């Protein structure tokens, strides 16, 4: 039976993500007459993604006309589901997230979840989300669900549930990615493993890995260490498993910036990372990949239109949770996945009000989360250190509170390991001033920060920057350089959100 509802994509100009997720959705037989809205602030990005997706729809014989708009409120009107994949400030802000902390010795691989970059990303998101959640409450279908793919996922999901008053679930594919890795190293098929993960987004732990009822966790560390490639590309994850007893979902580069031990000394960073793929730990690696991907996509877009359209095939959908959640709610088909939700007693040794990533089931009654009990104490401690930063940063963004923002920076594991308090204060001022256009809640504090900065300049008391490109930074390829390997450039542009293959540096 055909379903009729509206789904809105906010930040629909995301290069490959929007198209892939829409393909998954429209592969569900009951969803072939739904309403779809795309919204983005960049008309060029919006138009390119619209053209590709509308062509796919028509090639598959569906009678759906995408509503493409620059007006968020128009896109949200009557929506039953909203997918948020917006990056506030785009690459301009992202560059500031990476490069300003680097002047103070904070060397990030990604900078979108925790650390100085992730904290500031949250401030920009929250400024937008205050308005977007209001719009959802006012013009979307009553009870509209927000599916959040935007980072920092936990902070955004926390804010939307607490202050936005919109039912929100955070979604990520880190658990699936780690399961693929585990399956390969243990010699099993992905679908034959039964896993239980729990923790927080980007720091979730494989508490159980079973095959035909046999627990395999005890074999995993030796298998990882014996793998020639993974022993070079996943040094941080392997070391964390040695120390804490469980494998983390998150990739080497991501994980290295959420803890204080692997990126605080420039001369030691290369001991823990690999330069084969950005996500293995490269300085500013995700920024580089996103920049290259965007530049190539714009250059190569006419050739994308010449390629065969995507085929909607129910049996060949991707592994993003979003389409399966909507399918389960609308059809009653039960789906099991891992979701970011308000804890509410699921993990009993983490705060009830924080956002955790845990297994759950979806059906017509929504997302149902079981009680898991305590995390292993060491794993809980790692999560708690990140939750403290998340709480401070989320509340700072909600209230425009510079003191909470500074304290979030101080409590961040990597920032605190690298910087002293005066450096953190100055770095916070510099990031606020540089990102002022995206931070309306800090308008008064930014003026004060400008005054402090000018006074320090006059008096010669500014802390001088560290002159560095980072311990492991690679060159951003030009379009001409990427043209030498068009296949690789196109793959990068389509999948800049995550690296799916993990070769080591040669």
ZICORSUL-V635047 format. One record per pair of residues at least 6 apart in sequence whose ideal C-beta (glycine too) atoms are under 6 Angstrom apart, sorted by the first residue. I is the first residue (numbers start at 0). J is the second residue. D is the distance in whole Angstrom. If there is no record, write none. Layout:
I_J_D / I_J_D
This chain:
1_29_6 / 1_32_5 / 2_29_5 / 2_30_6 / 2_329_5 / 4_33_6 / 4_79_4 / 5_34_4 / 5_77_5 / 5_78_5 / 5_79_6 / 6_35_6 / 6_80_4 / 7_36_4 / 7_74_5 / 7_75_5 / 7_78_4 / 7_81_5 / 8_17_6 / 8_37_5 / 8_82_5 / 9_38_5 / 9_83_5 / 9_85_5 / 10_84_4 / 10_85_3 / 11_17_5 / 11_37_4 / 11_38_6 / 11_39_5 / 11_48_6 / 12_39_4 / 12_41_5 / 12_44_3 / 12_45_5 / 12_48_6 / 13_84_5 / 14_292_6 / 14_296_5 / 14_492_6 / 14_495_6 / 15_493_4 / 15_494_6 / 16_84_6 / 16_496_5 / 17_48_5 / 18_51_6 / 18_52_5 / 19_317_6 / 20_319_6 / 20_321_6 / 21_52_5 / 22_309_5 / 23_316_5 / 23_317_5 / 23_322_4 / 24_30_6 / 24_322_5 / 25_311_5 / 26_311_4 / 26_312_6 / 26_313_5 / 26_316_5 / 27_326_5 / 29_330_6 / 31_61_5 / 35_65_5 / 36_66_4 / 36_74_4 / 37_49_6 / 37_65_6 / 37_67_5 / 38_68_5 / 38_71_5 / 38_74_4 / 39_45_4 / 45_67_6 / 47_300_5 / 49_65_6 / 49_67_4 / 53_65_5 / 54_308_5 / 55_308_5 / 55_309_5 / 56_63_5 / 58_308_4 / 59_311_5 / 68_74_5 / 72_134_5 / 72_138_6 / 75_134_5 / 75_135_6 / 75_138_5 / 75_139_5 / 76_138_5 / 77_140_6 / 78_139_5 / 78_143_6 / 79_140_5 / 79_143_6 / 80_144_5 / 80_325_6 / 81_145_5 / 82_146_5 / 83_147_5 / 83_149_5 / 84_148_5 / 85_149_6 / 87_123_4 / 87_124_6 / 87_127_5 / 87_437_6 / 88_123_5 / 88_437_5 / 90_290_6 / 92_434_6 / 93_286_6 / 95_433_5 / 95_434_6 / 96_110_5 / 96_116_3 / 96_119_5 / 97_107_6 / 97_110_5 / 97_116_6 / 97_283_5 / 97_286_5 / 99_429_6 / 99_430_5 / 100_115_4 / 101_469_6 / 102_464_4 / 102_465_6 / 103_418_5 / 103_422_5 / 103_426_5 / 104_417_5 / 104_465_5 / 105_115_5 / 105_414_6 / 105_417_5 / 106_262_5 / 106_282_5 / 106_469_5 / 106_470_6 / 107_114_5 / 107_116_5 / 107_256_5 / 108_252_4 / 108_256_6 / 108_280_5 / 108_284_5 / 109_253_6 / 109_285_4 / 110_116_2 / 111_117_6 / 111_120_6 / 111_150_4 / 112_150_5 / 112_151_5 / 112_201_5 / 113_257_5 / 113_385_6 / 113_388_6 / 114_256_5 / 114_411_6 / 114_413_5 / 115_414_6 / 117_151_5 / 118_392_5 / 118_407_5 / 119_430_5 / 120_151_6 / 121_151_5 / 121_154_4 / 121_392_5 / 121_396_5 / 122_396_4 / 122_438_6 / 123_437_4 / 124_155_5 / 125_158_5 / 125_396_3 / 125_397_6 / 126_438_6 / 126_439_6 / 126_440_6 / 128_158_6 / 128_163_6 / 132_159_6 / 132_163_3 / 132_165_5 / 135_143_5 / 135_165_5 / 144_166_5 / 145_159_6 / 145_165_5 / 145_167_4 / 146_170_6 / 146_321_5 / 147_155_5 / 147_156_5 / 147_167_6 / 147_169_5 / 148_170_6 / 149_155_5 / 152_169_4 / 152_171_6 / 152_200_4 / 152_339_6 / 153_199_6 / 153_200_5 / 153_354_4 / 153_389_5 / 154_389_5 / 154_392_6 / 154_393_5 / 156_167_5 / 156_169_4 / 156_339_5 / 156_354_5 / 157_354_5 / 157_393_5 / 158_393_5 / 159_165_5 / 159_167_4 / 160_167_5 / 160_341_5 / 162_397_5 / 168_338_5 / 168_340_6 / 168_366_6 / 169_339_3 / 170_320_5 / 170_321_6 / 171_200_6 / 172_319_6 / 173_248_4 / 173_249_6 / 174_196_5 / 174_248_5 / 174_337_4 / 175_318_5 / 177_248_4 / 178_189_6 / 178_194_6 / 179_189_5 / 181_208_6 / 182_189_5 / 182_192_6 / 184_222_5 / 184_223_6 / 184_226_5 / 185_215_6 / 185_222_6 / 187_210_6 / 191_210_6 / 192_210_6 / 193_209_4 / 194_205_6 / 194_208_5 / 195_206_5 / 195_207_4 / 195_358_6 / 196_203_5 / 196_205_6 / 196_248_6 / 196_337_5 / 197_206_6 / 197_357_5 / 197_371_5 / 198_204_5 / 198_356_6 / 198_382_5 / 199_355_6 / 199_356_6 / 199_382_5 / 199_385_6 / 200_339_5 / 200_356_5 / 201_249_5 / 201_253_6 / 202_257_6 / 202_382_6 / 202_385_6 / 203_248_4 / 203_356_5 / 204_245_4 / 204_378_5 / 205_245_6 / 205_246_5 / 208_215_5 / 208_216_5 / 219_246_6 / 220_240_5 / 223_229_5 / 223_237_5 / 224_230_6 / 228_503_5 / 231_273_5 / 231_503_5 / 232_273_5 / 232_279_5 / 232_501_6 / 232_503_5 / 233_251_5 / 234_271_5 / 235_251_5 / 235_254_5 / 235_255_5 / 235_261_5 / 235_271_5 / 236_247_6 / 236_251_6 / 236_254_6 / 239_247_6 / 240_246_5 / 243_377_5 / 243_378_6 / 245_378_6 / 247_254_6 / 250_278_5 / 251_279_5 / 251_280_5 / 252_278_5 / 252_279_6 / 252_280_4 / 255_261_4 / 255_262_5 / 255_280_6 / 256_262_6 / 256_413_5 / 257_385_6 / 258_412_5 / 259_412_4 / 259_413_6 / 259_416_4 / 261_271_4 / 262_268_5 / 262_413_6 / 263_416_4 / 263_417_5 / 265_470_4 / 268_470_4 / 268_471_6 / 269_471_6 / 272_279_6 / 272_280_3 / 272_471_6 / 273_279_4 / 273_503_5 / 273_504_5 / 274_281_6 / 274_504_4 / 275_502_4 / 275_503_4 / 275_504_4 / 276_498_5 / 276_501_5 / 277_284_3 / 277_285_6 / 277_288_5 / 278_498_5 / 281_471_5 / 281_473_6 / 282_469_3 / 282_470_6 / 282_471_5 / 282_472_4 / 283_472_6 / 287_475_5 / 288_495_5 / 289_495_5 / 290_475_6 / 291_476_5 / 292_491_5 / 292_492_4 / 292_495_4 / 294_478_6 / 295_481_5 / 295_488_5 / 295_492_5 / 296_492_4 / 298_478_5 / 320_336_5 / 323_334_4 / 324_361_5 / 327_334_4 / 327_361_4 / 327_362_6 / 331_362_6 / 331_363_5 / 333_362_5 / 334_361_5 / 335_360_5 / 337_356_6 / 337_358_5 / 338_359_5 / 338_366_6 / 339_354_5 / 339_356_5 / 340_368_6 / 342_349_6 / 342_351_5 / 342_353_5 / 342_355_5 / 343_351_6 / 344_351_6 / 345_357_5 / 345_368_5 / 345_370_6 / 345_371_6 / 346_355_5 / 346_371_6 / 346_374_6 / 347_372_5 / 347_373_5 / 348_373_4 / 348_374_6 / 348_379_5 / 353_386_5 / 359_366_5 / 359_367_6 / 359_368_4 / 360_367_5 / 384_412_6 / 387_410_5 / 388_407_5 / 388_410_5 / 388_411_5 / 391_403_5 / 391_406_5 / 391_407_4 / 392_407_4 / 394_403_5 / 395_403_4 / 395_404_4 / 395_407_6 / 399_440_3 / 399_441_5 / 401_444_4 / 405_427_5 / 408_414_5 / 408_423_5 / 408_427_6 / 409_415_6 / 409_423_5 / 422_462_6 / 425_462_5 / 428_448_4 / 428_451_6 / 428_452_6 / 431_441_6 / 431_445_5 / 431_448_5 / 432_448_5 / 432_449_6 / 435_445_5 / 455_461_5 / 481_488_4
